[in-house]
């Protein structure tokens, strides 16, 4: 509530009067259970934000924090100030000002407008900083907003969330990762490294949770924004977000513009060494220095609930647009044409090259990786299926020959699938075989067998035999706790005893149950799921599925848990599996950019100003590499909408179905060698849009896989077309899909 026509000015003459007014009528703003109070101190006003039981206050009581660098940019002085003026003339809004003067005489005027956001039950700070006086001895500056629990409890008493970077704590992260070390004094990340510019902390005992989100719809930058040097530009329009730990207790922190430290990837990589990549504004009167921060507090029973609440709150601030430009039928056509174009037979082995240059179309590497990034059997399945359904004999034969090769050559004597075939001069399998690759390969093989049965019953018994032998081998390897070990050599000896890829094989085992009705596969799948509930779901430990970045928190481990738990819900109808799928879905989507990052000037990259980053996803903690990989699960998010009624899941499904095609040349604007080509990975932070200029087969798999699943479940490859049907009809079809996993024949 605001107080009309009342102005508080802390001049010496008015100090007594102000003290009396404040005692009788303290300025406050209230949003749901949050109350912002302006607290009188000697010489000015501080603030206190309370949720009723926990008070949050700025560092040293001062809302205004200024960091000024000398002309050499190698030394900084920090200044803080209380508010010296409060204007409460407008209902629901309080304007507070503070003036900071440097030792050299530069004068900075902070104007902070605090207001209620009734639609989101939150409080907002609109900050503008104006330079009233400047001195050449002051070269550049940053401002901060820092807020923490008044009780100053230990760092270990809290759980933390910084989307795509920090989940609960610094465990299961590399030593070079931002957020790995809570012994640092600062954990600040450029906000383009986060799927949403959000930072949150939850007290693990009381459940008191506070989140800060930056509302920045235009994160502009400079053409030379790269590297670890201290850069100064008025073009920097992004902040950094995270935690201030300088006082040995945690505080939410925002810095503008976005200096990054004490770990940074601003030179394209990371290091275990503590270092800063500073970005500042120049000390000039023409500088534009303003930002909007939103605060939201809640009480949460656990960390997953806190993440869900505050992710959704921040998501609603940005509400990213769905770009309905790439129709599913066109994506299917271009992807299949691409597979046909690059299908090859080398030394008698048919398949698809490991990598191709997007710009030139040149084949770079020739080797066959069964799953993960190679997706040989999956791409063969798509080519085979399209050929069968469209009566294209050339497509069908090419896919069939590739699947025949894997069914014949992949299994070892015990039935274990070997995953990576090296072409000339070796013509042999690499001596390393992991469950992630097996999963991608074997799911596609059983799906291809079902298509063959529909087309010509009994024509491909060897495909089913391959699947059965692989599944039986998995059962033979399953430990009493339900787990399977990560990787084996070609003879089946364990070479990596990690357990976190157990989630990867669950859906394949459920598929085997669906096509054979043999209880042993269902029993093994549930047993594996029990291990995943205990070791992944409950401790919130989604790690390991990005096998080239092992044992760190990553997006793909969340994806595999969604797939596993939905399959187990289908086959058991036990709500615990649906709950676990929902938790994994909320975790996983926090790697998805939910805002647009503008193109960087003068960067020679395919990422141009007409693109939109919403829907592209960061791959794992420890770096800022991004890709289209969450496109795989547009189908699962669509199902979660139908199964839970959560409209948010439908919005995510649409973003993943359409916006992920921003890196594909479906409209010809990227000038790739083929419209089905799509870059394997890119970065959207420093050197925004810079990509690897490579297509790998998994990229086309992530385009086509959800289309065929939607076709099997709802009769159409285009999500928008699917959603023209009534919810009741979609639920009826989904129930049929649940019973068969789309594998009816």
C-alpha positions in Angstrom: 0.0 0.0 0.0 1.3 3.5 -0.8 0.8 6.8 1.0 -0.4 9.6 -1.2 1.1 13.0 -1.3 3.8 12.3 1.3 7.4 13.0 0.6 10.3 12.0 2.9 13.5 14.0 2.5 16.3 13.5 4.9 17.8 17.0 5.1 19.3 18.1 8.4 16.4 20.6 9.0 13.7 18.0 8.4 15.3 15.0 10.2 13.3 15.3 13.4 10.0 15.7 11.5 10.8 12.8 9.3 11.6 10.6 12.3 8.2 11.3 13.8 6.4 10.7 10.5 8.2 7.5 10.0 7.4 6.3 13.5 3.7 6.9 12.8 3.6 5.8 9.2 6.4 3.6 7.8 6.3 3.4 4.0 5.6 -0.2 2.9 4.6 -2.2 -0.1 2.9 -5.6 0.1 2.6 -8.4 -2.4 0.9 -11.6 -1.2 2.9 -12.7 1.9 5.8 -10.3 1.0 6.2 -6.9 2.6 8.8 -4.4 1.7 9.5 -1.9 4.5 11.7 1.2 4.3 13.6 1.3 7.6 15.1 4.5 9.0 18.8 4.4 9.8 21.2 7.2 10.8 21.6 9.2 7.6 19.0 7.6 5.4 16.8 4.6 4.8 17.4 0.9 4.3 14.9 -1.7 3.2 13.7 -5.0 4.7 11.8 -7.6 2.7 9.9 -10.1 4.8 7.8 -13.1 4.1 6.4 -13.1 7.6 9.1 -15.3 9.2 12.3 -14.4 7.3 13.7 -10.9 6.9 15.9 -10.2 3.9 18.1 -7.1 3.9 20.7 -5.6 1.6 24.4 -6.0 2.4 25.5 -3.5 5.1 21.9 -2.2 5.0 22.6 -0.3 1.7 20.5 -0.9 -1.4 22.8 1.2 -3.6 26.2 -0.4 -4.3 28.7 1.1 -6.8 32.0 -0.2 -8.0 34.3 2.3 -9.8 37.5 1.5 -11.6 40.4 3.9 -12.0 41.5 5.1 -15.4 43.8 2.1 -15.7 40.9 -0.2 -15.1 43.0 -2.3 -12.8 41.8 -1.2 -9.4 38.3 -0.8 -8.0 36.7 1.1 -5.2 33.3 0.1 -3.8 30.9 2.7 -2.5 27.5 2.1 -0.7 24.7 4.4 0.3 21.4 4.4 2.1 18.4 6.0 0.4 18.2 9.7 1.1 14.8 10.4 -0.3 11.5 8.6 -0.5 8.6 9.6 -2.7 5.3 7.8 -1.9 2.9 9.9 -3.9 1.7 7.1 -6.2 -0.3 4.1 -4.8 1.6 0.9 -4.9 4.9 2.6 -5.8 7.7 4.2 -3.8 10.5 6.1 -5.5 13.8 6.1 -3.5 17.0 7.9 -4.4 20.6 7.7 -3.3 23.6 9.8 -4.3 27.1 8.4 -4.3 30.1 10.6 -4.8 33.5 9.0 -5.5 36.8 10.2 -4.0 37.5 11.9 -7.4 34.2 13.8 -7.3 32.2 11.8 -9.8 28.5 11.9 -8.7 26.1 9.0 -9.3 22.3 9.4 -8.8 20.5 6.1 -8.1 16.7 6.3 -8.7 15.0 3.1 -7.5 11.3 2.7 -8.2 9.8 0.0 -6.1 6.4 -1.3 -7.1 4.0 -4.2 -6.6 3.3 -6.7 -9.5 -0.1 -7.9 -8.5 -0.5 -10.3 -11.3 2.5 -12.3 -10.2 2.3 -11.5 -6.4 5.9 -10.1 -6.5 7.8 -6.9 -5.9 9.8 -5.1 -8.6 12.8 -2.7 -8.5 13.2 -0.4 -11.5 16.7 1.1 -11.2 18.1 4.0 -13.2 21.6 5.4 -12.5 22.5 8.9 -13.8 25.9 10.5 -13.8 25.5 14.0 -12.5 29.3 14.8 -12.4 32.3 12.9 -13.9 36.0 13.0 -13.4 38.5 11.5 -15.9 40.2 9.7 -13.0 37.1 7.5 -12.8 37.1 5.3 -15.9 34.3 2.7 -15.6 31.8 1.4 -13.2 29.3 -1.3 -12.2 26.3 -1.3 -9.9 25.1 -4.1 -7.7 22.0 -5.2 -5.9 22.7 -7.6 -3.1 20.0 -9.1 -0.7 20.3 -11.9 1.9 18.8 -13.4 5.1 19.1 -11.0 8.0 20.2 -13.9 10.2 23.3 -14.5 8.1 23.2 -18.2 8.3 26.0 -20.5 6.9 26.3 -21.1 3.2 25.8 -24.9 3.9 22.3 -24.1 5.3 20.9 -23.3 1.9 20.1 -24.9 -1.4 20.8 -22.9 -4.6 19.4 -22.6 -8.1 20.9 -20.8 -11.0 19.3 -22.3 -14.2 21.7 -24.3 -16.3 24.5 -23.8 -13.8 23.7 -24.6 -10.2 21.3 -27.2 -8.8 21.1 -27.4 -5.0 24.9 -27.3 -4.4 28.3 -27.5 -6.2 28.4 -31.3 -6.3 28.7 -33.3 -9.5 30.3 -30.4 -11.4 33.8 -29.9 -12.8 36.4 -27.8 -11.0 36.1 -25.3 -13.8 32.4 -24.9 -13.5 30.7 -21.7 -12.5 29.0 -22.5 -9.1 31.2 -25.4 -8.3 32.9 -23.8 -5.4 30.8 -22.1 -2.7 34.1 -21.2 -1.0 34.4 -18.5 -3.6 33.5 -14.9 -2.6 31.4 -14.5 -5.7 29.4 -16.7 -8.0 28.4 -14.4 -10.8 27.4 -15.6 -14.3 26.5 -13.6 -17.3 22.8 -13.9 -17.6 23.0 -15.2 -21.1 24.5 -18.4 -19.6 21.2 -19.0 -17.7 18.1 -20.4 -19.3 16.4 -17.6 -17.4 18.2 -14.7 -15.5 17.1 -16.1 -12.2 18.9 -16.8 -8.9 17.3 -18.5 -5.9 18.2 -19.8 -2.5 16.1 -21.9 -0.1 16.8 -22.5 3.5 16.9 -26.3 3.8 15.3 -26.4 7.3 12.6 -23.7 7.2 11.9 -23.8 3.5 12.0 -20.1 3.2 12.9 -19.3 -0.4 13.8 -16.1 -2.1 14.3 -15.5 -5.8 15.6 -12.6 -7.9 14.9 -12.4 -11.6 16.2 -9.8 -14.1 13.5 -8.6 -16.6 15.7 -7.8 -19.6 14.1 -8.1 -23.0 17.1 -6.7 -24.9 20.4 -8.1 -23.8 22.6 -6.1 -26.3 26.3 -6.3 -26.5 29.4 -5.0 -28.3 31.1 -6.4 -31.3 34.3 -7.1 -29.3 32.7 -8.8 -26.3 35.0 -11.7 -26.0 37.8 -12.8 -23.7 39.0 -12.3 -20.1 40.1 -8.7 -20.4 38.3 -5.9 -18.6 36.1 -4.5 -21.4 34.3 -1.1 -21.2 31.4 -0.2 -23.5 28.1 1.6 -23.3 26.7 -1.1 -25.5 26.7 -3.7 -22.8 23.0 -4.3 -21.9 23.2 -7.5 -19.9 23.8 -8.3 -16.2 25.4 -11.1 -14.3 23.5 -13.0 -11.6 24.3 -15.3 -8.8 25.5 -15.1 -5.2 27.7 -12.8 -3.0 29.6 -14.8 -0.4 32.0 -12.2 0.7 30.7 -12.2 4.3 30.7 -16.0 4.7 26.9 -16.2 4.3 24.9 -16.3 1.1 23.2 -13.4 -0.6 21.5 -13.1 -3.9 23.4 -10.8 -6.2 23.0 -8.9 -9.4 25.7 -7.0 -11.2 25.2 -4.6 -14.1 26.7 -4.8 -16.6 27.6 -8.4 -16.4 31.0 -8.9 -14.8 31.6 -12.7 -14.4 33.6 -14.4 -11.7 35.2 -15.9 -9.8 34.9 -18.5 -12.6 34.2 -17.6 -16.2 33.9 -19.1 -19.6 34.2 -15.7 -21.4 37.2 -16.9 -23.4 35.3 -19.9 -24.6 36.3 -22.4 -21.9 36.8 -22.7 -18.2 39.5 -23.2 -15.7 39.8 -24.3 -12.1 41.7 -21.0 -11.4 39.7 -18.2 -9.9 39.5 -15.3 -12.4 37.2 -12.5 -13.5 35.9 -11.4 -16.9 34.9 -7.8 -16.1 32.5 -5.8 -18.2 31.7 -2.2 -17.2 30.1 1.0 -18.4 32.2 4.1 -19.0 32.0 7.0 -16.6 30.3 9.4 -19.0 27.1 11.5 -18.6 25.6 9.9 -21.7 25.7 6.4 -20.3 22.4 4.4 -20.2 22.4 2.4 -17.0 19.1 0.9 -16.0 17.6 -2.5 -15.2 14.5 -4.2 -13.7 14.7 -6.8 -10.9 11.7 -8.8 -9.6 11.6 -10.5 -6.2 9.5 -13.4 -5.2 9.4 -15.2 -1.9 7.7 -18.4 -0.8 7.8 -21.3 1.6 8.7 -24.6 -0.1 8.6 -28.1 1.2 11.7 -29.2 -0.8 14.1 -28.1 -3.5 12.1 -29.5 -6.4 9.1 -27.5 -5.3 11.2 -24.3 -4.9 12.7 -24.8 -8.4 9.3 -25.3 -10.0 7.7 -22.3 -8.3 10.4 -19.8 -9.1 11.2 -21.1 -12.5 7.6 -20.8 -13.5 7.3 -17.3 -12.0 10.3 -16.1 -14.0 9.1 -17.9 -17.1 5.8 -16.0 -16.9 7.8 -12.7 -16.9 9.3 -13.6 -20.2 6.5 -15.7 -21.7 8.5 -16.6 -24.8 6.8 -16.7 -28.2 6.3 -19.9 -30.1 7.5 -19.6 -33.7 5.1 -21.6 -35.8 7.2 -21.5 -38.9 8.5 -25.0 -39.4 5.6 -27.5 -40.1 6.2 -31.0 -39.0 5.6 -32.5 -42.5 8.3 -30.2 -44.0 10.7 -31.1 -41.2 10.0 -34.8 -41.9 10.5 -34.3 -45.6 13.7 -32.3 -45.3 15.2 -34.6 -42.7 14.5 -37.8 -44.7 15.8 -36.2 -47.9 19.0 -35.4 -46.0 19.4 -38.9 -44.8 19.0 -40.2 -48.3 21.5 -37.8 -49.7 24.2 -38.7 -47.2 23.6 -42.5 -47.0 26.7 -44.3 -48.1 28.2 -47.7 -48.3 31.9 -47.9 -47.4 33.7 -51.2 -47.4 30.4 -53.0 -47.6 29.1 -51.2 -44.5 26.0 -49.0 -45.1 25.2 -46.0 -43.0 25.5 -42.2 -42.5 28.7 -40.2 -42.0 29.6 -39.1 -38.5 29.8 -35.4 -39.5 29.1 -33.1 -42.4 30.0 -29.4 -42.9 26.7 -27.4 -42.8 28.0 -24.7 -45.1 29.7 -26.7 -47.8 28.0 -30.1 -47.4 31.4 -31.8 -47.2 31.6 -35.1 -45.4 34.2 -34.7 -42.5 34.3 -38.0 -40.7 33.2 -41.5 -41.8 32.4 -43.7 -38.8 29.2 -45.3 -37.5 28.1 -44.6 -34.0 25.0 -46.6 -33.1 23.3 -44.2 -30.8 24.0 -41.0 -28.8 25.4 -38.6 -31.4 25.7 -41.1 -34.3 22.2 -42.5 -34.2 22.8 -44.9 -37.0 19.9 -47.3 -36.4 17.5 -44.5 -35.6 18.3 -42.7 -38.9 18.0 -46.0 -40.8 14.6 -46.5 -39.1 13.4 -43.1 -40.2 14.5 -43.7 -43.8 13.1 -47.3 -43.8 9.8 -46.2 -42.3 9.4 -43.2 -44.6 10.1 -45.5 -47.6 7.5 -48.0 -46.5 4.8 -45.4 -45.8 5.5 -43.3 -48.9 6.2 -46.3 -51.1 9.7 -45.0 -51.9 11.7 -48.2 -52.6 15.1 -46.4 -52.6 14.5 -45.0 -49.1 13.2 -48.3 -47.8 16.1 -50.4 -49.2 18.8 -48.0 -47.8 17.3 -48.0 -44.4 16.8 -51.8 -44.5 20.4 -52.5 -45.5 21.6 -50.3 -42.6 19.5 -52.1 -40.1 20.5 -55.4 -41.5 24.1 -54.5 -41.0 23.6 -53.7 -37.3 21.5 -56.7 -36.6 24.2 -58.9 -38.2 27.4 -57.3 -36.9 26.7 -55.5 -33.7 25.9 -58.3 -31.1 28.8 -60.1 -29.5 28.6 -63.7 -28.6 26.6 -62.9 -25.4 24.2 -60.6 -27.3 25.7 -57.3 -26.0 25.3 -54.6 -28.7 28.7 -53.2 -29.8 28.2 -49.6 -30.6 30.8 -47.9 -32.9 32.0 -49.3 -36.2 35.2 -47.7 -37.6 35.4 -47.8 -41.4 38.6 -48.4 -43.4 41.3 -49.1 -42.5 40.0 -50.9 -39.4 36.5 -52.2 -40.3 35.9 -53.2 -36.7 34.2 -52.1 -33.6 35.8 -49.8 -31.1 36.4 -51.5 -27.8 34.1 -49.4 -25.7 30.3 -49.8 -25.4 28.0 -47.7 -23.2 24.4 -47.9 -22.3 23.5 -44.5 -23.7 24.6 -45.6 -27.2 22.8 -49.0 -26.8 19.6 -47.2 -25.8 19.5 -45.0 -28.9 20.3 -47.9 -31.1 18.0 -50.6 -29.7 14.9 -48.5 -29.3 15.1 -47.6 -33.0 15.7 -51.3 -33.9 12.6 -52.5 -32.1 10.5 -49.7 -33.6 11.9 -50.6 -37.1 10.9 -54.2 -36.6 7.3 -53.2 -35.8 7.2 -51.1 -39.0 8.5 -54.2 -40.9 5.8 -56.3 -39.3 3.1 -53.9 -40.4 4.6 -53.8 -43.9 5.4 -57.4 -44.5 4.8 -59.7 -41.5 7.7 -62.1 -40.7 10.1 -60.4 -43.1 12.7 -59.3 -40.5 13.0 -61.9 -37.7 16.7 -61.1 -37.3 15.8 -57.5 -36.1 13.6 -58.9 -33.3 16.3 -61.5 -32.5 18.9 -58.7 -32.2 16.6 -56.8 -29.8 15.7 -59.9 -27.7 19.4 -60.8 -27.3 20.3 -57.3 -26.3 17.5 -57.1 -23.8 18.3 -60.5 -22.3 21.9 -59.5 -22.0 20.8 -56.4 -20.1 18.8 -58.6 -17.7 21.9 -60.7 -17.2 23.9 -57.6 -16.2 21.3 -56.1 -13.9 22.4 -56.0 -10.2 20.2 -56.8 -7.3 19.5 -53.1 -6.7 18.2 -52.8 -10.3 21.2 -50.9 -11.7 23.3 -51.6 -14.7 26.9 -50.5 -15.1 27.8 -47.8 -17.6 30.2 -49.3 -20.1 31.8 -52.6 -21.3 34.5 -53.7 -23.6 33.7 -55.9 -26.7 33.9 -59.1 -24.6 31.4 -57.7 -22.0 33.9 -56.9 -19.3 33.0 -53.7 -17.3 35.2 -50.7 -18.2 33.2 -48.1 -16.3 31.2 -49.2 -13.3 29.1 -46.0 -13.0 25.4 -46.6 -12.4 23.7 -43.4 -13.6 22.9 -44.6 -17.1 20.5 -47.2 -15.7 17.7 -44.8 -16.6 18.7 -45.0 -20.3 17.6 -48.6 -20.8 14.2 -48.5 -19.1 12.1 -47.4 -22.1 13.7 -50.1 -24.3 12.8 -52.8 -21.8 9.3 -51.5 -21.6 9.1 -51.6 -25.4 10.3 -55.2 -25.3 7.5 -56.0 -22.9 5.0 -54.2 -25.2 5.9 -56.3 -28.2 6.6 -59.7 -26.5 4.3 -59.5 -23.5 7.1 -61.3 -21.5 6.9 -60.3 -17.9 10.7 -60.5 -17.4 11.2 -57.3 -19.4 8.5 -55.4 -17.4 10.0 -56.7 -14.1 13.5 -55.6 -15.1 12.3 -52.2 -16.2 10.5 -51.6 -12.9 13.5 -52.8 -11.0 15.7 -50.4 -12.9 13.2 -47.6 -12.2 13.3 -48.3 -8.5 17.1 -47.7 -8.6 16.5 -44.5 -10.5 14.0 -43.2 -8.0 16.3 -43.9 -5.1 19.6 -42.7 -6.7 18.5 -40.0 -9.2 15.0 -38.7 -8.4 15.1 -38.4 -4.6 18.6 -36.8 -4.3 17.9 -34.7 -7.4 21.0 -36.0 -9.1 20.5 -35.9 -12.8 24.0 -36.8 -14.0 25.9 -38.8 -16.5 23.9 -39.1 -19.7 26.0 -36.6 -21.6 28.6 -39.3 -21.9 31.3 -37.1 -23.4 30.9 -34.8 -20.4 30.4 -37.5 -17.8 29.3 -37.5 -14.2 28.1 -33.9 -14.1 24.6 -32.4 -13.8 23.2 -32.2 -17.3 20.1 -31.8 -19.4 20.1 -35.1 -21.0 20.0 -37.1 -17.8 16.7 -35.3 -17.1 15.5 -36.2 -20.6 16.2 -39.9 -20.0 14.4 -39.8 -16.7 11.3 -38.3 -18.3 11.3 -41.0 -20.9 11.9 -43.8 -18.4 9.3 -42.7 -15.9 6.6 -42.1 -18.5 7.2 -45.5 -19.8 6.9 -47.0 -16.3 3.8 -45.0 -15.7 2.3 -46.4 -18.9 3.0 -50.0 -17.9 2.1 -49.8 -14.2 -0.3 -46.8 -13.9 1.4 -46.0 -10.6 1.3 -42.3 -9.9 4.8 -42.2 -8.4 6.2 -42.7 -11.9 4.2 -39.8 -13.3 5.3 -37.6 -10.4 8.9 -38.5 -11.1 8.4 -37.7 -14.8 7.0 -34.3 -13.9 9.9 -33.5 -11.6 12.4 -34.5 -14.3 10.5 -32.4 -16.8 10.7 -29.3 -14.7 14.4 -29.9 -14.0 15.2 -30.5 -17.7 13.4 -27.4 -19.0 15.5 -25.2 -16.9 18.3 -25.7 -19.4 16.0 -24.2 -22.2 16.5 -20.6 -23.0 13.1 -18.9 -22.3 14.1 -15.6 -23.7 15.7 -14.1 -26.8 19.4 -13.2 -26.9 20.0 -10.6 -29.7 22.7 -11.3 -32.3 26.1 -9.9 -31.6 27.3 -7.2 -34.1 29.9 -8.2 -36.7 30.1 -11.9 -35.7 30.2 -14.1 -38.8 27.8 -16.7 -37.6 24.5 -18.1 -38.9 22.7 -16.7 -35.9 21.2 -13.4 -37.2 18.8 -10.8 -35.8 15.7 -12.6 -37.3 16.4 -15.7 -35.1 15.0 -16.3 -31.6 16.9 -18.2 -29.0 13.9 -19.3 -27.0 13.7 -23.1 -27.2 17.4 -23.7 -27.7 18.9 -25.5 -24.8 22.2 -25.5 -22.8 23.6 -29.0 -22.8 25.2 -29.4 -19.3 26.8 -27.6 -16.4 30.4 -26.6 -16.8 30.1 -24.7 -20.1 27.6 -22.8 -22.2 27.4 -25.0 -25.3 23.8 -25.1 -26.6 21.9 -27.2 -29.1 18.5 -28.3 -30.4 18.5 -31.5 -28.3 15.4 -31.0 -26.2 13.4 -31.2 -29.5 13.5 -35.0 -28.8 11.0 -34.5 -26.0 8.3 -32.3 -27.5 6.2 -35.4 -27.6 6.8 -36.2 -23.9 5.9 -32.7 -22.8 2.7 -32.9 -24.9 1.8 -36.2 -23.1 2.6 -34.6 -19.7 0.1 -31.9 -20.6 -2.6 -34.5 -21.3 -1.8 -36.6 -18.2 -1.6 -33.7 -15.7 -3.6 -30.9 -17.2 -0.7 -28.5 -16.7 -1.0 -26.0 -19.6 2.7 -25.0 -19.0 3.7 -28.4 -20.4 1.8 -27.7 -23.6 3.7 -24.4 -24.0 7.0 -26.2 -23.6 6.0 -28.8 -26.1 5.2 -26.1 -28.6 8.5 -24.3 -28.0 10.4 -27.6 -28.5 8.5 -28.6 -31.6 9.0 -25.3 -33.4 11.6 -23.0 -31.9 14.3 -25.7 -31.9 14.3 -25.5 -35.7 15.9 -22.0 -35.5 19.3 -23.7 -36.1 18.0 -25.7 -39.1 18.0 -24.3 -42.7 14.3 -25.2 -43.3 13.6 -21.7 -44.8 16.9 -21.5 -46.8 18.1 -18.3 -45.0 21.2 -20.0 -43.5 22.5 -20.9 -46.9 23.4 -24.4 -45.8 24.1 -27.1 -48.4 20.8 -28.7 -47.7 17.6 -27.5 -45.9 17.7 -30.5 -43.6 21.1 -29.6 -42.2 21.3 -28.2 -38.8 24.3 -27.2 -36.7 25.2 -29.7 -34.0 26.0 -27.0 -31.3 26.5 -23.3 -30.9 27.0 -20.8 -28.1 24.8 -17.8 -27.4 27.0 -15.9 -24.9 30.4 -14.5 -26.0 30.7 -14.6 -29.8 26.9 -15.1 -29.9 25.7 -17.6 -32.5 29.2 -19.0 -33.2 28.6 -22.6 -34.1 30.6 -25.8 -34.9 29.5 -25.7 -38.5 28.9 -29.5 -38.3 25.9 -31.7 -38.7 25.9 -35.1 -36.9 23.2 -37.7 -37.4 21.7 -37.2 -33.9 20.6 -33.7 -35.0 18.2 -35.2 -37.6 17.1 -37.8 -35.1 16.0 -35.1 -32.7 13.9 -33.6 -35.5 12.3 -36.8 -36.6 11.9 -38.9 -33.5 9.1 -36.9 -31.9 7.2 -36.6 -35.2 6.9 -40.3 -35.5 5.9 -40.7 -31.9 3.2 -38.1 -32.4 2.0 -39.8 -35.5 1.8 -43.2 -33.7 -0.1 -41.6 -30.8 -2.3 -39.0 -32.3 -2.2 -39.6 -36.1 -0.3 -36.5 -37.2 3.3 -35.3 -37.3 2.5 -31.7 -36.7 1.9 -30.6 -33.1 -0.4 -27.8 -34.0 -2.5 -30.1 -36.1 -2.6 -32.6 -33.3 -4.0 -29.9 -30.9 -6.9 -29.1 -33.2 -8.5 -32.3 -31.9 -10.4 -32.1 -28.6 -8.7 -32.9 -25.3 -11.1 -35.8 -24.8 -10.1 -37.3 -28.1 -6.4 -36.8 -27.5 -6.7 -38.5 -24.1 -8.5 -41.4 -25.7 -5.7 -41.8 -28.2 -3.1 -41.4 -25.5 -4.6 -44.2 -23.6 -4.2 -46.5 -26.6 -0.6 -45.3 -27.0 0.0 -46.1 -23.3 -1.1 -49.7 -23.8 1.1 -50.3 -26.8 3.9 -47.7 -26.7 2.9 -47.0 -30.3 4.2 -50.5 -31.2 0.9 -52.1 -32.3 1.3 -54.4 -35.4 
